Amino acid sequence: PDAPLLLTDRRSNREQLRQDAPVSSAVHVIDTASLDSLPQDLTRALEQDPLRAARLEMREFYFDGIAPGESTTRFWSAVDTAIQDHDRALQDLKRVRTTTDPSSVEAREGS
């Protein structure tokens, strides 16, 4: 996105957050250490956007230069492909015939 991003860190462990979510290095992080300055940080993020260059670099890394909106198109295409693959797999299962051991049928019918 071209707009400032905010990320909450419920653990208040910036190093772990950076390992788990590298994007956190390019966005404003809200945690227990930053709560007192949150109003000023939000104003600064919205008015000055000091992390814009880092965020755009991270966007390039994650989205490989695709145009805005294209990732959504790719997502829905992947969902559609997955649904079609699933439907084909179900059709293949319907074509599978199984044989039943006659003695087990007799045992069930007799009970």
SULFENHU-V104948 format. One record per helix or strand. SS is the DSSP state (H for helix, E for strand). FROM is the first residue (numbers start at 1). LEN is the number of residues. If there is no record, write none. Layout:
BEGIN
ss-><SS | SS>
from-><FROM | FROM>
len-><LEN | LEN>
END
This chain:
BEGIN
ss-><E | H | H | E | H | H | H | H>
from-><6 | 14 | 22 | 28 | 35 | 52 | 70 | 102>
len-><3 | 7 | 5 | 3 | 13 | 12 | 25 | 9>
END
